[in-house]
Amino acid sequence: MTNAKAGDSWHNFGLAFDVVPLVNGKAIWDSPFWNKIGTLGKQIDLIWGGDFKTFKDKPHFEFHPNLTSAEANQRKANNQSLIV
């Protein structure tokens, strides 16, 4: 599930990623550690999907300081760096 329009996900720009805790090599989607994982990501200035207002996307992190998706699309179209 996403609220991003096609091509407007931060994943499309290489500025987002998803994580999941593993126990014995198996993904634990209902992990009790999501808040701790979110806190760790935020400590290094990542935006955590667990803080989203419209839906909680706890596996999701993104980094795009002061960059809107419109600006990212423009920079991409002009072959400019996304992170300055």
VENCORCOR-V762293 format. One line per field, one symbol per residue. ss: DSSP state (a for helix, b for strand, c for the rest). burial: I if it has 9 or more other ideal C-beta (glycine too) atoms within 8 Angstrom, else O. A space follows every 10 residues. Layout:
BEGIN
ss->???
burial->???
END
This chain:
BEGIN
ss->ccccccccca aaaccbbbcc cbbccbbccc cccaaaaaaa aaacccbbaa accccccccb bbccccccaa aaaaaaaccc cccc
burial->OOOOOOOOII OOIOIIOOOI IOOOOOOIOO IOOIOOIIOO IIOOOIIIII OIOOOOIIOI IIIIOOIOOO OIIOIIOOOO OIOO
END
